[in-house]
Amino acid sequence: MKSAAAAATGALVCEAVTGRAAEAQGGSLQDVLDRLPSAKLPRPRIFRAREVVTLDPAKPTATAVAVLGDRILAVGSVEELVAASGPQPFVLDETFADKVITPGFVAQHDHPLLTGLTMVSEIIAIEDWVLPSGTIPAAKGSDEYRKRLADANGKLKNPQELLVTWGYHPLFHGGLARADLDRISTTRPIVVWHRSAHEFIVNGKALETYGIDASFVATWPAAAREQANLEEGHFWEGGMFAVLPRLLPAIATPDRLRRGLEFVVRYYHASGVTAGCEPGGLYSKELQDAQNAVLSRPNVPFRFYFIPDGKSIFAAFPNSAVSEAEKVLGWGEGMTAMMPKTIKLFADGAIYSQAMQVREPYLDGHTGEWIMQPEVFAKAFQTYWDAGYQIHIHVCGDAGLDMVLDNLEVGMRRHPRFDHRTVIVHFAVSRADQVGRIKRLGAIVSGNPYYVTALADKYSEQGLGPERADNMVRLGDIERAGISYSLHSDMPMAPGQPLFLMHCAVNRVTSSGRVAAPDQRASRLNALRAITLDAAYSLRLENEIGSISPGKLANFAVLGGNPLTVDAGRIKDIPVWGTVHEGRVLPAAS
């Protein structure tokens, strides 16, 4: 009797030779294969490894995996796979003999264009950024931030050249306004991109150069005007989106776009990513084409999927939002693709801006913001829900989450859907009572565990207080409730390194070195699933990627250690040798 590995091998080889196999009458598959000239058949490649972590319950671990073309044939030991091959020729590949193979990592929610533009700007941030070019240290306090901003200005030889900097946060760096930037320069435009990427602060020369004046602001919707202060050169949330068309051509020049996106390719490959997704990028064919120019190249080591921005589409076409969303499905090409029947909506403001909508007041009494006003959100949600769309929703505060769950509950009562996989994205501030409701309504979660690492200490003191800050991204409760969850970086909101995200979720160690809300730590197995199989599930790709199972695409991360067994404090330090992407062996650049 053939082994399970042999059966899996035969089944997939059968697919490779369907034209000839269909002609055979009677006999076994092996009989058919024996009559074919073996020299004309592609040879399976058997990769030996120190360990293969499959995330397939049928065979959780192994020491070898067989690949034919872009698909996984079988998993087991080298001896089992050799035996399963029978007389058919194969290649035994020892490249990974001392390595650990896991499913290829899935960057569930990242922003390649935003990442590229911020990473090629002047980075002056609240934390160290470890990049291939070197480490850019954090700016500690107001004085250091202002000095580094002034130094960046001094480095530019042309007094009229644009200075773009990213990473500023007022709770870490003190207040900043137009007048402060004017003291640095009145001849060059200065654009300070907030750490949240949801705010701009600009100087007077930038306002003048890019035509941002009272008459322009007067053309904005009322909600956007309320989220802008022209006198201080400050634009946030709706105001940020409204001013973006004037600033983006200067920030996103062809050269900056190309350099930034090429950085994205190198960075994500070095992090073990074999598939990525951007929910709700900018609704612009021109910008999508610019991303495709780099990310669609056939030598790119991962596929990248895009989810249309339902907020912008609904704002422009409230009566035909679904048909307009369908029009963008052809915007991808090559290694990029738009995801069908999937949409991104936005609830409340960004966590890095402390613009989340919260049930209890902030410690200083300020209020949160809405990105989509609740009445607009309700109409957009109903439109896409009724059309059968999977909806990914940016939501950061517990009051924002109440609003989202209220709409989901109305949708389920009015027009029940099963396996809708509505994704609660970011999941920063929430309450224990909301976890049961998420479960009951059939939603799933995509959390950013880095919020705890970067913000829990500061937000415990300012804004949220200890209880809310420490319990941000309560994955322990989500896991105990049996809710599927994925992890994302939302890069540049966190480093786009899946092992680092797993490390953050498992350890919950803050910037000061303490453990925040230990009972909210994720288990290692579920955290690994959250950057592989459950991330794929959230994108409805679990039948193609996410685990090492026969029939799936041969997407692997090749590591120097096993994230399930190394010391928990070293998960983020596991070396990434490279990847296998759809059968291509791709070492990361050293």
Order of alpha helices (4+ residues) and beta strands (2+ residues): alpha-alpha-alpha-beta-beta-beta-alpha-beta-beta-beta-alpha-beta-beta-beta-alpha-beta-alpha-alpha-beta-beta-alpha-alpha-alpha-beta-beta-alpha-alpha-beta-alpha-beta-alpha-alpha-beta-beta-alpha-beta-alpha-beta-alpha-beta-alpha-alpha-alpha-beta-alpha-alpha-alpha-beta-beta-beta
